Amino acid sequence: MPFGQAELDRYLFEHKITGPANDYIRGAAAGLSRDVRPSGFASKCVEYQSHKMGVTVSTESDTGEYVFARKLEYDPQVLGYYEQPPKVELHRQTKRGYKRLTSYHPDFLVLRLDGPIAVQVKKANELVGLVASSPDWAQEVDGRYRDLPAEEKFAALQLRHIVAAIGPADQQSAANITLLLRSVRTMMDVEDVERRAAAHLDKHGILSLAELANALGLHDYTPLIRLIANNTLCTDIERYSLAHPTTCCVALDPQLLSSDVAGAWAELRLSKPGSGELCASQSALPLAKHLAKGIEAVNALGRGRNDRTARRWKAKIRQAAAEGVSPIIAMSRDYSRRGNRNAKRKEAVELATQHIKQMWGSGLRPRALYRLHRNGEECERLGTQPVSRPTYYKLIASLAGELAFERGGNRAKNAAQPPSPIEDRALRAERPFELATCDHYLCDIHVVVMGANNVSYAMQPWLTVLRDVATTSVLAFWLQLRSPSRRSVALVFRQCVRNHGRLPERTVVDSGSDFRSNYFSALAAHCSMDLMSRPAGHPRYGSEAERYFGQFKDLWLSARAGNRVDIREVRSVSGSHRPEKRACITLLDLWDDLLTFNEWLDEYTTDSALASPATRMREGLARFSCSGIETVYDDRFIIASAVDDAQYTLDPTHGLHIGAFHYWHPDLSRVTCRKVPVRIDPQNPYQIYALALDRWITCQASPAPSHAKKSVLEQLVDGAVLLAGPDLRNAVRADADRGLVQAITTRSNAGSIPLPPAAIHADLPTQLAEDKDIFDEIARDELPCLPEASWA
């Protein structure tokens, strides 16, 4: 049962919390004191779907607060928790020793069985720097960190304050907790497995999870993981990874896991990974080419060489022997330090470097920059020659990362930054459907979408893809002709449920308006899916989807007619030969292309992978069937994924008039209200959902029966064209209007000779008195004399 208002009142009464502490806790329960949204910081904001609280918990970092929230969700000592509680005012000491009044927001207010606690979450490596640089921070003997001003302030509020240090062990436990919670929510009978596992472990004491599963004849580890979640089996979730069963030790007695037995067992039977760091002797090893010269020098001494150089070599060998270094290493290691690495023309290099720093933000190309530097007056004034062009270009390459912001803003600066340390990164997803990325891409190809007015209309479609991170398999995709919106998100997740019967546990998205909409957050909360918003201007945080777009563009679209992959070639051709004029494939063809490309890509094994995405997906789901969020594609999910539109006026004789169609359902005749809330189906243009008579009613337009008889792909393409937005319809309507005007003008010019203006004047009689013979009038007229001419 979620922790609600009644549970909070009971908690405050049982713990006898009154005064400032009561007010602060109730203020935290009232709502967030500040909004959590993506920013320029390199961290992912996460909307965590908490079952313990029954609400969405907003966290600021996937490696900090999100890790701590999952631990709170699994901790039986925690009854409830609130993120972003009210701020407090406290004094912190500056670098100069002055006291300054600042605002402080704790990350969580945790209601434990032993009392409420205000918690500040920090990474362990950050806390080491804070303790060393600020007197406001301290570290106890047991390793706990303290924020002294925050403790003093919350002590005045009659509350405790602690600092939670998040390290690699906490990230590992959070990943295991996610899998444990997934196994608990899976409908599965584990009584027989529990009995057999207890008997086998009672005999052997400690085993790996893989060995226990093999002994019980299990291919799926979900029953055993659920026994760990129920505390029937014991393991160390901070030390082992449940996603790697061969190295995860389990036992019935937790004392076995905390004693030397587990360490000795792991040392004997499991491979112990190294730290990845070289010892001092290994890091001092010279290169092969330098080692060869050292061997040659030692051999020369062995052959009896005796000169000044040989005496210097012998002295070096004696000095190295005192340090415990072999003669060959002693004679080899100095070669790597030979050569003068200082600039030969220091003044010229410094002048060129200063010029690059001043002018790089102007956007000029390197060739233009060097021309300005070479012909400038600064070199002549200092009496030095400018550096050569290759040297100038090398300086640009060395300064490109430092000056990336001046050249291209935050996005270029983030792209030029070096990778973060491995130990500081979030743990990579190990299971299928554990983590996925979703993004949009304007395809670099023109497809024929409609034929009208004797013209073929071509457009660039938008591709929305949902890609699994652990297996790199494409879970779902969708093509449409309108710009990305809430409909794109709904369609791709609908397709994922249709294809796999489940949704990813976490999804990484960017900061687009479609992903930041209330609709998408409500859909994720309905499906219990965590949303991770990547920081603004950091495309590498969604690299899986971005890499797929690059593969599809380079490997497939570049070989199809009507593509615009080579932008330079597109700009250099005439209008009659542009890609939109060469478009010959339809939207249906592109849909088939994507199906074929994804099928090939699922079997393609990269150099950094040990198996294809399809194999990893198949084996991963067989081992962890609880991965992902099992979702049934029923009416409830369809209506939940429909897009909220507006309230429309109900016409009793025609129904709901939306766009070009009238939608009707017999139950609408019993509706008494004039306005009806409507949800638009993002896929079927002939179907909407109206909230009437306290339920959602499916209303359809007249073409709906005919639309249902088409194939699935034909329905998808027809819906994409009809829901393409105003651009296509306006273009077709404008061409039709021009054709109509042209036809009217042609018929007007081809008709009978119009009467002179006097014949249609209003003052003339409607009927002449008598008909006149025009030949008689011509006979009475005098003919004019023609001029004479002769051939001479």
C-alpha positions in Angstrom: 0.0 0.0 0.0 1.5 3.4 -0.9 2.6 5.8 1.8 -0.1 8.4 1.8 -1.6 11.2 4.0 -3.2 8.8 6.5 0.1 6.9 6.9 2.0 10.2 7.4 -0.5 11.3 10.1 -0.1 7.9 11.9 3.7 8.2 11.6 3.8 11.7 13.2 1.5 10.6 16.0 3.4 7.4 16.8 6.8 9.2 16.9 5.3 12.2 18.8 6.7 14.7 16.3 5.5 18.2 17.0 6.7 21.8 16.5 9.1 22.8 13.8 9.8 19.1 12.8 6.1 18.5 12.2 5.8 21.6 10.1 8.9 20.7 8.0 7.8 17.2 7.4 4.3 18.3 6.3 5.9 20.9 4.1 7.9 18.2 2.4 4.8 16.0 1.9 3.0 18.9 0.3 5.2 18.9 -2.8 8.6 19.6 -4.2 10.3 22.8 -3.1 11.9 23.2 -6.5 11.5 21.7 -10.0 14.0 19.1 -11.2 14.7 19.4 -14.9 17.7 18.8 -17.3 20.4 21.4 -17.3 23.9 21.9 -18.7 25.4 19.7 -16.0 26.5 16.3 -17.2 23.9 14.2 -15.4 20.6 12.6 -16.2 17.4 13.7 -14.4 15.2 10.7 -13.7 11.5 10.4 -13.0 11.5 7.3 -10.8 8.1 5.5 -10.5 8.0 4.6 -6.8 5.6 1.8 -5.8 6.3 2.5 -2.1 5.2 6.1 -2.4 2.7 5.6 -5.2 4.0 8.7 -7.1 6.7 9.7 -9.4 9.9 10.7 -7.6 12.1 13.3 -9.4 15.9 12.8 -8.9 18.7 15.1 -10.2 21.3 12.5 -11.1 21.3 8.9 -12.3 24.5 8.2 -10.4 23.5 9.9 -7.2 19.9 10.6 -6.1 18.5 7.9 -8.4 20.7 5.3 -6.9 19.8 6.3 -3.3 16.0 6.4 -4.2 16.1 2.8 -5.3 17.9 1.8 -2.1 15.1 3.5 -0.1 12.5 1.7 -2.2 14.0 -1.7 -1.1 14.9 -0.9 2.5 12.4 -2.4 4.9 13.4 0.1 7.5 12.1 3.0 5.3 8.3 3.6 5.5 8.3 6.6 3.1 10.4 9.4 1.7 10.0 12.7 0.0 12.4 14.3 -2.5 13.4 18.0 -2.6 12.0 19.0 0.8 11.7 22.7 1.8 14.9 24.7 1.8 16.6 26.1 4.9 18.8 29.1 5.5 22.2 28.4 7.0 25.7 29.9 7.2 28.6 28.5 5.3 32.2 29.6 5.4 33.8 31.1 2.4 37.4 30.5 1.2 38.5 33.7 3.0 37.0 32.6 6.3 33.8 34.7 6.2 30.4 33.4 7.1 27.8 33.7 4.3 24.0 33.1 4.5 23.0 30.5 1.8 20.0 28.5 0.9 20.2 24.7 1.2 17.9 22.1 -0.2 18.3 18.5 1.2 17.9 15.8 -1.4 15.5 13.6 0.6 13.5 13.5 3.8 13.4 9.8 4.8 10.8 8.5 7.3 12.5 5.5 8.9 11.2 3.3 11.7 13.7 4.9 14.1 12.7 8.5 13.1 12.9 11.0 10.3 16.2 12.0 8.7 17.2 14.7 6.2 19.6 13.3 3.7 22.1 15.0 1.4 23.4 12.7 -1.4 26.9 13.2 -2.8 29.4 11.1 -4.8 32.2 9.7 -2.7 34.9 11.3 -4.8 33.3 14.7 -4.5 33.1 14.4 -0.7 36.9 13.8 -0.5 37.5 17.1 -2.3 34.9 19.0 -0.1 36.6 17.7 3.1 40.0 18.8 1.9 38.9 22.3 0.8 36.2 23.4 3.2 36.0 23.5 7.0 32.2 23.0 6.8 32.8 19.3 5.9 34.3 16.6 8.1 35.0 12.9 7.9 34.6 10.6 10.9 36.9 7.7 11.8 34.3 5.2 10.6 34.2 6.8 7.1 31.0 8.8 7.5 30.9 12.3 6.1 29.3 15.3 7.9 27.9 18.6 6.7 28.4 20.6 9.9 26.3 23.7 9.1 23.4 21.5 7.8 23.6 19.3 10.9 23.4 22.4 13.2 20.4 23.8 11.3 18.4 20.6 11.3 19.2 20.0 14.9 17.4 23.3 15.6 14.4 21.8 13.7 14.6 18.7 15.9 15.6 16.6 13.0 18.7 14.5 12.1 20.8 15.2 9.1 23.2 12.7 7.3 25.3 12.7 4.2 25.0 9.7 1.9 28.2 8.9 0.0 27.5 7.1 -3.2 30.2 4.9 -4.6 30.6 2.0 -7.1 29.2 -0.5 -4.5 26.0 1.6 -4.2 25.5 1.6 -7.9 25.9 -2.2 -8.0 23.4 -2.6 -5.2 20.9 -0.3 -7.0 21.2 -2.3 -10.2 20.6 -5.5 -8.2 17.6 -3.9 -6.4 16.0 -3.1 -9.7 16.2 -6.7 -10.8 15.0 -7.9 -7.4 11.9 -5.6 -7.5 11.2 -6.8 -11.1 11.2 -10.4 -9.9 8.8 -9.7 -7.1 6.3 -8.1 -9.5 6.3 -11.2 -11.7 3.5 -13.6 -11.3 5.4 -16.9 -10.6 5.1 -19.8 -8.3 8.4 -20.5 -6.6 7.4 -22.9 -3.8 8.9 -25.9 -5.4 12.1 -24.1 -6.4 12.4 -22.8 -2.8 12.2 -26.3 -1.4 14.7 -27.7 -3.8 17.1 -24.8 -3.6 17.1 -24.9 0.3 17.9 -28.6 0.2 20.8 -28.2 -2.3 22.4 -25.3 -0.5 22.0 -27.0 2.9 24.2 -29.7 1.5 26.8 -27.6 -0.3 26.8 -24.4 1.8 27.7 -21.8 -0.8 27.3 -21.9 -4.6 27.2 -19.5 -7.5 23.8 -18.6 -8.8 24.6 -20.3 -12.1 25.7 -23.6 -10.4 22.5 -23.6 -8.3 20.3 -23.0 -11.4 22.1 -25.9 -13.3 21.6 -28.2 -10.3 17.9 -27.4 -10.2 17.5 -27.6 -14.0 16.6 -24.0 -14.4 17.3 -21.9 -17.5 15.6 -18.8 -16.1 17.1 -17.2 -13.1 14.0 -15.3 -12.1 12.7 -17.8 -9.5 16.1 -17.8 -7.7 16.2 -14.0 -7.9 12.8 -13.8 -6.4 13.9 -16.1 -3.5 16.7 -13.6 -2.9 14.2 -10.8 -2.8 12.1 -12.8 -0.3 15.2 -13.3 1.9 15.0 -17.0 1.4 18.4 -17.0 -0.3 21.2 -14.6 0.8 23.8 -12.8 -1.3 25.8 -9.6 -1.1 24.1 -7.2 -3.5 26.9 -4.6 -3.1 29.6 -7.1 -4.0 28.1 -9.3 -6.6 26.0 -8.7 -9.7 22.8 -10.7 -10.2 23.2 -10.1 -13.9 26.4 -12.2 -13.9 25.2 -15.5 -12.3 28.5 -17.3 -12.7 30.3 -14.9 -10.2 27.3 -14.3 -7.8 27.6 -16.3 -4.6 24.4 -17.4 -2.8 23.9 -19.2 0.5 21.3 -19.9 3.1 23.3 -18.4 6.0 24.5 -14.8 5.5 27.5 -15.4 7.7 29.0 -17.6 5.0 29.0 -14.6 2.7 30.6 -12.2 5.2 33.3 -14.6 6.3 36.5 -15.7 4.6 34.7 -18.7 3.1 33.3 -16.7 0.3 36.6 -15.1 -0.4 38.5 -18.4 -0.5 35.7 -19.9 -2.6 35.9 -17.1 -5.1 39.7 -17.2 -5.3 39.7 -20.9 -6.0 36.8 -21.2 -8.5 36.2 -17.7 -10.0 38.4 -15.5 -12.1 39.4 -12.5 -10.1 39.5 -9.3 -12.2 42.4 -7.0 -11.9 42.3 -3.3 -11.0 43.4 -2.3 -14.5 46.3 -0.2 -13.0 50.0 -1.0 -13.8 52.4 -1.5 -10.9 55.6 0.6 -10.8 57.8 -2.0 -12.4 55.3 -2.6 -15.3 54.8 1.1 -16.0 58.6 1.6 -16.2 59.0 -1.0 -19.0 60.4 0.7 -22.1 59.1 0.3 -25.6 60.3 -2.5 -27.9 62.5 -0.2 -30.0 64.1 1.2 -26.9 64.5 -2.2 -25.4 66.4 -3.4 -28.5 68.9 -0.6 -28.1 69.4 -1.5 -24.4 70.1 -5.1 -25.3 72.6 -4.0 -27.9 74.4 -1.8 -25.4 74.6 -4.7 -22.8 75.9 -7.1 -25.5 78.5 -4.5 -26.5 79.7 -4.4 -22.8 79.8 -8.2 -22.9 82.0 -8.2 -25.9 84.6 -6.1 -24.0 83.9 -2.6 -25.1 85.9 -0.2 -23.0 85.8 3.5 -23.7 84.2 6.6 -22.2 80.7 5.6 -23.3 81.2 2.1 -21.8 82.3 3.5 -18.5 79.2 5.7 -18.4 77.0 2.7 -19.2 78.6 0.7 -16.4 78.0 3.5 -13.9 74.4 3.6 -14.9 74.1 -0.2 -14.5 75.6 0.0 -11.0 73.2 2.8 -10.0 70.2 0.8 -11.4 71.3 -2.4 -9.6 71.0 -0.5 -6.3 67.4 0.3 -7.2 66.7 -3.3 -8.1 66.5 -2.7 -11.9 68.0 -5.1 -14.4 70.9 -3.9 -16.7 68.8 -4.1 -19.9 66.0 -2.0 -18.4 68.6 0.5 -17.1 70.1 0.9 -20.6 66.7 1.1 -22.3 64.6 3.5 -20.3 66.6 6.7 -21.1 65.9 6.4 -24.8 62.3 7.5 -24.3 63.4 10.8 -22.8 65.8 11.7 -25.6 65.2 14.6 -27.9 64.4 18.3 -27.4 60.7 18.7 -26.9 60.8 22.5 -26.4 59.7 24.8 -29.2 62.6 25.9 -31.3 60.9 29.2 -32.1 59.2 29.9 -28.8 58.2 33.5 -29.6 56.7 32.6 -33.0 54.7 29.7 -31.5 53.4 31.8 -28.6 52.4 34.5 -31.1 50.5 32.0 -33.3 48.9 30.5 -30.2 47.7 33.9 -29.1 46.3 34.7 -32.5 44.4 31.4 -32.7 42.8 32.0 -29.2 41.7 35.5 -30.3 40.4 34.6 -33.7 39.0 31.1 -33.4 35.6 32.2 -32.2 35.1 34.3 -35.4 34.2 31.2 -37.3 36.9 31.6 -40.0 38.4 28.6 -41.6 42.0 27.6 -40.6 43.3 28.6 -44.0 41.9 32.1 -43.6 43.2 32.4 -40.1 46.7 31.5 -41.2 46.6 34.0 -44.0 45.7 36.7 -41.6 48.4 35.6 -39.2 51.1 35.4 -41.9 50.3 38.8 -43.3 49.7 40.6 -40.1 51.8 43.3 -38.6 52.5 41.6 -35.2 55.3 39.4 -36.6 56.9 42.3 -38.4 56.7 44.4 -35.2 58.4 41.7 -33.1 60.9 41.0 -35.9 60.1 37.3 -36.2 59.0 35.1 -39.0 55.5 33.4 -38.7 55.3 29.7 -38.1 54.7 27.4 -41.1 51.3 26.3 -42.2 51.6 22.7 -40.8 52.8 24.1 -37.5 49.8 26.5 -37.4 47.4 23.7 -38.1 49.0 21.5 -35.4 48.4 24.4 -32.9 44.8 24.6 -34.0 44.3 20.9 -33.4 45.9 21.1 -30.0 43.6 24.0 -29.0 40.4 22.8 -30.6 39.1 21.3 -27.5 40.0 24.2 -25.3 38.3 26.7 -27.7 35.4 24.6 -28.7 32.9 26.8 -26.8 34.0 30.0 -28.7 33.6 28.1 -32.0 30.3 26.2 -31.5 28.8 26.9 -28.1 27.9 24.3 -25.4 27.2 21.5 -27.8 30.6 21.8 -29.5 32.3 22.1 -26.1 30.6 19.0 -24.7 31.5 17.0 -27.9 35.2 18.0 -27.5 35.4 17.0 -23.8 37.4 13.9 -23.0 35.5 10.8 -21.7 34.7 10.7 -18.1 36.5 8.2 -15.8 35.1 4.7 -16.0 34.6 4.5 -12.2 32.5 7.7 -12.2 30.1 6.4 -14.9 26.7 4.8 -14.3 26.8 1.0 -14.6 26.0 -0.1 -18.1 22.8 -2.1 -18.7 23.3 -5.8 -18.6 19.9 -7.1 -19.4 17.4 -6.7 -22.3 14.8 -4.1 -21.7 16.7 -2.7 -18.7 17.5 0.6 -20.5 16.6 2.0 -23.8 17.1 5.3 -25.7 14.4 7.1 -27.8 15.1 9.8 -30.3 13.9 11.3 -33.6 15.6 11.7 -37.0 14.6 13.5 -40.1 15.4 10.9 -42.8 17.9 12.1 -45.5 15.6 10.8 -48.3 12.5 12.0 -50.1 9.6 9.6 -50.5 6.5 9.8 -52.6 3.5 10.2 -50.3 0.7 11.2 -52.6 -0.2 11.6 -56.3 -2.7 14.3 -57.1 -3.1 17.1 -59.7 -0.9 15.1 -62.1 1.9 15.6 -59.6 3.8 13.3 -57.3 4.3 14.9 -53.9 7.5 13.9 -52.0 8.4 14.6 -48.4 11.2 13.8 -45.9 9.7 11.5 -43.2 10.6 11.5 -39.5 11.9 8.3 -38.0 11.3 7.7 -34.2 13.3 4.8 -32.8 13.5 3.0 -29.5 16.7 1.0 -29.1 17.8 -1.3 -26.3 21.2 -0.4 -24.7 22.3 -3.8 -23.5 21.7 -5.6 -26.8 21.7 -2.7 -29.3 18.6 -4.2 -30.8 15.8 -1.9 -32.2 12.8 -2.5 -30.0 10.4 -0.4 -32.1 10.4 2.3 -34.7 7.8 4.5 -36.4 7.6 6.6 -39.5 5.5 9.7 -39.9 5.3 12.9 -42.0 4.8 15.4 -39.2 7.4 16.9 -36.9 8.0 14.9 -33.7 5.3 15.4 -31.1 3.5 13.5 -28.4 2.0 11.2 -31.1 5.4 10.0 -32.1 6.1 9.0 -28.6 2.8 7.2 -28.2 3.2 5.3 -31.5 6.7 4.0 -30.9 5.7 2.7 -27.4 2.6 1.1 -28.8 4.7 -0.6 -31.4 7.1 -1.9 -28.7 4.2 -3.4 -26.8 2.9 -5.1 -30.0 6.2 -6.5 -30.9 7.5 -7.7 -27.5 4.6 -7.5 -25.0 6.8 -5.4 -22.7 8.3 -2.0 -22.3 11.8 -1.0 -21.1 12.3 -0.4 -17.4 14.1 2.9 -18.1 14.1 5.1 -21.2 16.6 7.9 -22.0 15.2 10.9 -23.9 16.3 14.4 -24.8 14.9 17.7 -23.7 12.4 18.0 -26.6 9.0 19.4 -25.9 7.4 16.0 -26.8 9.4 14.2 -24.2 9.0 16.9 -21.6 5.2 17.0 -22.0 2.7 16.1 -19.2 1.3 13.5 -21.5 4.6 11.6 -21.8 5.2 11.7 -18.0 1.6 10.5 -17.4 2.1 7.6 -19.9 5.4 6.6 -18.3 3.7 6.7 -14.8 0.8 4.6 -16.1 3.3 2.0 -17.4 5.6 2.2 -14.3 8.5 3.2 -16.6 11.4 5.4 -15.4 12.2 8.4 -17.6 15.8 9.6 -17.8 16.3 13.0 -19.4 19.8 13.5 -20.7 21.5 16.8 -20.2 21.0 19.6 -22.7 23.7 19.7 -25.4 25.1 16.3 -24.6 24.3 14.0 -27.6 26.7 11.3 -26.4 24.2 10.5 -23.6 21.9 9.1 -26.2 24.6 7.5 -28.3 22.7 4.3 -29.0 19.9 6.0 -30.9 22.3 8.4 -32.6 24.5 5.6 -33.7 21.6 3.8 -35.3 20.6 6.9 -37.3 24.1 7.1 -38.6 24.2 3.4 -39.6 20.8 3.7 -41.4 21.9 6.8 -43.2 25.3 5.5 -44.3 24.6 1.8 -45.0 21.1 2.0 -46.4 19.8 5.5 -47.4 22.9 6.3 -49.3 22.0 3.4 -51.7 18.4 4.4 -52.3 17.1 6.8 -54.9 16.0 10.3 -53.8 18.5 10.4 -50.8 20.2 13.6 -49.7 23.0 12.0 -47.8 25.7 13.9 -49.6 24.8 17.5 -48.9 27.5 19.0 -51.0 26.3 17.1 -54.1 22.7 18.2 -53.4 23.7 21.9 -53.4 25.6 21.6 -56.6 22.9 20.2 -58.9 20.0 21.9 -60.7 16.5 22.0 -59.4 15.4 19.4 -62.0 17.9 16.9 -60.5 17.4 17.5 -56.8 16.6 14.5 -54.6 12.9 15.4 -54.3 12.6 15.2 -58.1 14.3 11.8 -58.2 12.1 10.4 -55.4 10.6 7.1 -56.6 10.0 5.0 -53.4 6.9 5.4 -51.4 6.4 5.6 -47.6 5.3 2.0 -47.7 8.6 1.0 -49.4 10.6 2.9 -46.8 8.7 1.0 -44.1 9.7 -2.3 -45.7 13.2 -1.0 -46.0 13.4 -0.3 -42.3 12.1 -3.8 -41.5 14.7 -5.4 -43.8 17.5 -3.2 -42.4 16.6 -3.9 -38.8 16.5 -7.6 -39.5 20.0 -7.5 -41.0 21.3 -5.3 -38.2 20.0 -7.6 -35.5 22.3 -10.4 -36.9 25.3 -8.0 -37.5 28.1 -8.5 -35.0 30.4 -5.5 -34.4 34.1 -5.8 -33.5 33.3 -4.9 -29.9 30.6 -7.5 -29.4 30.7 -11.3 -28.8 27.3 -12.0 -30.3 24.7 -10.4 -32.5 21.9 -8.2 -31.0 19.3 -10.9 -31.7 21.3 -13.6 -29.9 21.9 -11.3 -26.9 18.2 -10.4 -26.8 17.1 -14.1 -27.0 19.6 -15.3 -24.4 19.0 -12.4 -22.1 15.2 -12.9 -22.0 15.7 -16.6 -21.5 17.9 -16.0 -18.5 16.0 -13.1 -17.0 12.4 -13.3 -18.1 11.4 -10.7 -15.5 13.3 -8.0 -17.5 11.2 -5.2 -18.8 7.7 -4.1 -17.9 5.2 -6.7 -19.1 2.3 -4.8 -20.7 -0.8 -6.1 -22.3 -1.9 -4.4 -25.6 -5.6 -4.0 -24.6 -8.2 -1.3 -24.7 -6.9 0.2 -21.4 -3.4 0.6 -22.8 -4.7 1.9 -26.1 -6.7 4.6 -24.4 -3.9 5.5 -22.1 -1.5 6.0 -25.0 -4.1 8.1 -27.0 -3.3 11.8 -27.1 -5.4 14.3 -25.2 -6.8 16.8 -27.6 -9.6 19.1 -26.5 -13.3 19.4 -25.8 -15.5 19.3 -28.9 -19.1 20.2 -29.4 -21.4 17.3 -29.8 -23.9 17.5 -32.7 -26.8 15.1 -32.0 -27.4 14.7 -35.7 -23.8 14.3 -37.0 -21.7 13.4 -33.9 -18.3 15.0 -33.2 -16.9 17.0 -36.1 -13.1 16.8 -35.9 -11.0 17.7 -39.0 -12.5 16.3 -42.1 -14.6 13.6 -40.5 -17.7 13.1 -38.3 -17.2 10.5 -35.5 -20.1 8.7 -34.0 -21.1 6.1 -31.5 -24.7 5.1 -30.5 -24.0 6.0 -26.8 -23.4 9.6 -27.8 -27.2 9.9 -28.4 -27.6 9.6 -24.6 -25.1 12.3 -23.7 -26.7 15.4 -22.3 -23.6 17.7 -22.0 -22.7 19.9 -25.0 -18.9 19.6 -24.7 -17.2 16.2 -24.7 -13.4 15.6 -23.9 -11.7 13.8 -26.7 -8.5 11.8 -27.1 -7.1 11.4 -30.6 -5.8 8.0 -31.7 -2.3 8.7 -33.0 -2.4 5.8 -35.4 -5.9 5.4 -36.7 -7.3 8.6 -38.3 -10.8 7.2 -38.3 -11.0 6.6 -34.6 -11.2 8.7 -31.5 -12.1 8.2 -27.8 -14.7 10.4 -26.1 -15.2 10.7 -22.4 -19.0 10.3 -22.0 -21.3 8.6 -19.5 -18.3 8.3 -17.1 -16.3 6.1 -19.5 -14.3 6.3 -22.6 -16.3 5.5 -25.8 -14.7 4.5 -29.0 -16.1 6.6 -31.8 -15.4 6.0 -35.5 -15.8 7.7 -38.8 -17.5 6.3 -41.9 -14.2 5.0 -43.6 -13.3 3.0 -40.6 -14.7 -0.4 -41.8 -12.9 -0.1 -45.1 -9.7 1.0 -43.4 -9.8 -2.1 -41.2 -9.8 -4.4 -44.2 -6.4 -3.2 -45.4 -3.1 -4.8 -44.4 -1.2 -3.6 -41.3 1.4 -1.7 -43.3 -1.2 -0.1 -45.5 -3.1 1.1 -42.4 0.1 2.6 -41.0 0.9 4.4 -44.2 -2.6 5.7 -44.7 -2.7 7.0 -41.2 0.7 8.7 -41.6 -0.5 10.5 -44.8 -3.9 11.5 -43.3 -2.2 12.8 -40.1 0.6 14.4 -42.0 -0.3 17.9 -40.9 -1.2 21.1 -42.8 1.9 21.3 -45.0 0.9 18.5 -47.4 -2.8 19.4 -47.5 -2.0 23.0 -48.1 0.4 22.2 -51.0 -2.2 19.8 -52.6 -5.0 22.3 -52.1 -2.9 25.2 -53.6 -2.0 23.2 -56.7 -5.7 22.2 -57.1 -6.8 25.8 -56.8 -4.3 26.8 -59.5 -5.5 24.0 -61.7 -9.1 25.1 -61.3 -8.3 28.7 -62.2 -6.4 27.6 -65.2 -9.2 25.4 -66.4 -11.8 28.3 -66.0 -9.5 30.6 -67.9 -9.0 28.1 -70.7 -12.8 27.5 -71.1 -13.4 31.3 -71.1 -11.0 31.8 -73.9 -12.4 28.9 -75.9 -16.1 30.0 -75.7 -18.2 32.1 -78.2 -17.0 35.6 -79.2 -18.3 38.0 -76.6 -20.8 40.7 -77.7 -19.7 44.3 -77.9 -20.3 46.4 -74.8 -23.3 48.2 -76.5 -25.2 45.0 -76.9 -25.3 44.3 -73.2 -25.8 47.9 -72.1 -28.8 48.2 -69.8 -30.4 51.2 -71.7 -30.8 49.2 -75.0 -34.3 47.6 -75.8 -34.5 43.9 -75.2 -35.8 43.3 -78.9 -34.9 45.0 -82.2 -37.9 46.3 -84.3 -36.9 44.6 -87.5 -34.0 42.6 -88.9 -31.7 44.4 -91.3 -30.0 42.8 -94.3 -26.3 43.6 -94.1 -25.7 42.8 -97.8 -28.0 45.6 -98.9 -26.1 48.1 -96.8 -22.7 46.9 -98.2 -24.0 47.2 -101.8 -25.0 50.8 -101.3 -21.7 51.8 -99.8 -19.0 53.2 -102.2 -15.9 51.1 -102.6 -12.6 52.9 -102.0 -10.1 53.2 -104.9 -7.1 51.0 -104.7 -3.7 52.5 -105.3 -1.9 51.5 -108.6 1.5 49.9 -108.8 3.7 48.5 -111.6 6.4 45.8 -111.6 8.7 48.2 -113.3 
